[in-house]
Amino acid sequence: MKLATYNNGRRDGQLMLVSRDLSQCVAVGAIAHTMQQLLDNWALFAPQLQELSDALNTGLLQNAVAFDVNQCLSPFPRAYQWLMVAPM
C-alpha cells in the first residue's frame, strides 16, 4: 500500500492512496483525511485502505486519477515534535 499527501490548500494536505506502479491515485478522505489521522487510527482504517488499494491496483476504481508527484507535500506537513532541552 502506497500513500501520499497532496496539497489541497489546507495545512495538513489530503491523504491519497497511490497505485503500486505510481500511475494512479485516489483521495481517501472518506476513510482518513490526513496521514496523522490514519496512523492514530491504523487498526481501524488499515483494512478499509487495503481493500481500496486492491481495487485501485486491479483497475476497478472509477474515481482514480493520474498520480502527480508535483502535487505532493511532505507526508506530515505539520508533524508533531517532541523536544528535550538539556539543563544548563
N, C-alpha and C positions, 0 to 999 in steps of 0.2 A: 504494500500500500504506500503510495507516494502522496505527500501533502505539500501544499504551498500556501503562502499568504499573499493575496492580491491586494493592490492598492485600490480601495474603494472610496477614498476621501476621508475615512474615519481613522482615528488614531491607532486602532488595532488591526485594521485591514479586514479582509474577507477570507475565511478558510476555504481552500479549494482542494478537491481530490483530483489527482493527476494520473493519467494512464501510465502503464509501465514504460511505454515507448516515448513518453513525453509529447505526444501529439495532440491529445485531447484533455480537457478538464471539465469539471462541473462544480458549481458552488454547492456547499453543503450546509448552508445556514439553517436549514430545517432540522439538522442534527446538532451542529455546534457552529457558533458564529466565528470563533477565533481558535487559534491553536492552544492558547492558555485554557479556554473553556473545555476543549477536547481533553487535554491532559488532566485537568482537575476532575473529569468525569469519565476517564478512559474505560473503566469496566462497563459502564452503561452504554457508551457511544461506539466503542470498537466493533462490536458485532454488526451494528447497523452500517457502519462505514465499510466493513469488509464485504457485505452484501452489495453495496453500491459500487465498490471497487471492482468486484467480479463482473457486474453488469457493464461498467464502463469499459473494462478490458475485453469484453466479448462483443462490444459494439451495440449493446441493447439500449443505451440511453439516448433518447431523442433530444434532450436538452444539453448535451455535451457541446462544447465549443473548442476551437483550436487553442492550445496552450500557448501563451505568450510570456516568455521569460521576462520581457521588459515591463510587465505589469506586476512583477513580484517585489515584495518587500522582504525585509528580514523576517524569518519565521515568527519571531516575538518582537514586534516593533517597540513595545513598552514592557520588556521583561522585568519581572520583579528582581530586586537586587538585595543582597544581604552583605553588609559591610561591617567588618570588625575593626575597630580602632584600638591600636595598642596603647596602653597607658604610657605616659611620658615619665 
